[in-house]
């Protein structure tokens, strides 16, 4: 013990005064004991819950998600389409299924049946009203057809879509029957030649756009064979001068064939 002293003991009485308690604490502090120790350990952290067993892994594959409903057909059957060109033009402007019920902004094709040249573009220009391709694309097309030797009354101009529709989903449109409608339109016009602007439009007529460098030489409608040519879209040609020259050479070769 420090200084050979015995630890002080409190008198045997019912209470301990503050002086006795202070003296006892001072003695133990001088002995180097300034903390309380217990012989049994205790956890100062919250007890961790027992780990729950992992749920069993199912080996049964989940059922596949329900299949998406097929797109609504623009025409239930080919027999639903008008049998003459005048009737088709009226149907093109008014049929609700052709454009999800929307009829505003539609533009009619222009020209006569059995035209020397039928031109098929993707859709009307944004500013078109009653006349198809009344903007800069129409001006480019007029320059092309005149340079190729076609008068305005020799050209039948049509669009694959009834109204201006930037970035259309051609795959979905093809699945809804647009290709059959366009083929029927070509058959009603019965042109001597068919010029299609935009390979994606030609894909609706069974021409692979991945092979757009290979011109669509023939369009088959029943037993009839119509010489055809696929060109880049008019918007692309306007922004691509070199493409104009390439297309012009292809057009001359096609006419000479």
Order of alpha helices (4+ residues) and beta strands (2+ residues): alpha-alpha-beta-alpha-beta-alpha-alpha-beta-alpha-beta-beta-alpha-alpha
